[in-house]
Amino acid sequence: MSEKFDVIIEAVRYKNGQILIARGYERRGATFSDRVLLDRKTIIDRIKNKKVFVTGQRKKLLGGTFEVGKSVKLIKHDSREIISTSDDISRDELEGVPAF
């Protein structure tokens, strides 16, 4: 993925089919933050404000270098907002992202 991203999500916690909290890194200028925890509402608000979220992992011993996975999207489904990496889904799901 050559596109710049604002947040990379490396782990997630679900409850009742919705993201409860996600762990990741935020872009801070030319570098990235230490690990941050983002709740579901914060993720939705930031996606609506045009922030680009992706899944992935930080490469060991390489600081701000990441193995980037899939783009995270906000999808409307039956008047609900769903956070997902796939289009055909009825609940929050980030494919390939481990639970913590």
C-alpha positions as CSV (number, residue, x, y, z in Angstrom):
1,M,0.0,0.0,0.0
2,S,1.7,3.2,-1.2
3,E,-1.0,5.4,0.2
4,K,-0.2,7.4,3.4
5,F,-2.2,6.4,6.5
6,D,-2.9,8.2,9.7
7,V,-3.5,5.3,12.1
8,I,-2.4,1.6,12.0
9,I,-4.4,-0.9,14.1
10,E,-2.4,-3.8,15.4
11,A,-4.8,-5.5,17.9
12,V,-8.4,-5.2,18.7
13,R,-10.9,-6.2,21.4
14,Y,-14.5,-7.1,20.6
15,K,-17.7,-7.3,22.7
16,N,-21.1,-8.4,21.3
17,G,-19.9,-8.0,17.7
18,Q,-18.6,-4.5,18.0
19,I,-15.1,-3.1,18.6
20,L,-14.7,-2.2,22.2
21,I,-11.1,-0.9,21.9
22,A,-8.3,-1.0,19.4
23,R,-4.5,-0.7,19.9
24,G,-2.3,0.9,17.4
25,Y,-0.1,3.8,16.4
26,E,-1.0,7.3,15.2
27,R,1.0,9.4,12.7
28,R,2.6,12.4,14.3
29,G,4.1,14.4,11.4
30,A,7.0,12.4,10.0
31,T,6.9,9.7,12.7
32,F,4.5,7.6,14.7
33,S,3.4,7.7,18.3
34,D,3.9,5.0,20.9
35,R,1.0,2.6,21.3
36,V,-2.4,4.2,21.7
37,L,-5.8,2.8,22.7
38,L,-8.7,4.0,20.6
39,D,-12.4,3.3,21.5
40,R,-15.0,2.6,18.9
41,K,-16.5,6.1,19.0
42,T,-13.1,7.7,18.4
43,I,-12.3,5.4,15.5
44,I,-15.7,6.3,13.9
45,D,-15.2,10.0,14.4
46,R,-11.7,10.0,12.9
47,I,-12.8,8.0,9.9
48,K,-15.6,10.4,9.3
49,N,-13.0,13.2,9.6
50,K,-11.1,11.7,6.6
51,K,-8.4,10.0,8.7
52,V,-7.0,6.9,6.9
53,F,-6.9,3.7,9.0
54,V,-5.2,0.5,8.1
55,T,-4.4,-2.8,9.8
56,G,-0.9,-4.1,10.3
57,Q,2.1,-4.6,12.6
58,R,5.2,-2.7,13.5
59,K,8.4,-4.4,12.2
60,K,10.7,-5.4,15.0
61,L,13.7,-3.1,15.6
62,L,12.7,-0.8,12.7
63,G,10.9,2.0,14.6
64,G,8.3,3.6,12.3
65,T,8.3,0.9,9.7
66,F,5.2,-1.2,9.4
67,E,3.9,-4.3,7.6
68,V,0.6,-2.8,6.3
69,G,-2.5,-4.9,5.8
70,K,-6.0,-3.9,4.7
71,S,-7.8,-0.5,4.7
72,V,-10.3,0.0,7.5
73,K,-13.7,1.3,6.3
74,L,-16.9,2.6,7.9
75,I,-19.9,0.9,6.4
76,K,-23.6,1.7,6.8
77,H,-25.7,-1.5,7.3
78,D,-29.3,-1.3,8.3
79,S,-28.9,2.2,9.8
80,R,-25.9,0.9,11.9
81,E,-22.2,1.9,11.4
82,I,-19.8,-1.0,11.0
83,I,-16.0,-0.8,11.1
84,S,-14.6,-3.4,8.8
85,T,-11.9,-4.4,6.3
86,S,-14.5,-6.2,4.2
87,D,-17.7,-4.9,2.4
88,D,-19.9,-7.9,3.0
89,I,-20.3,-7.9,6.8
90,S,-23.0,-7.3,9.4
91,R,-20.7,-6.7,12.4
92,D,-17.4,-5.1,13.2
93,E,-14.5,-7.2,12.0
94,L,-10.9,-6.4,11.1
95,E,-9.6,-9.4,9.2
96,G,-6.1,-10.6,10.3
97,V,-6.0,-8.4,13.4
98,P,-5.4,-10.4,16.6
99,A,-7.4,-9.9,19.7
100,F,-5.8,-8.6,22.9
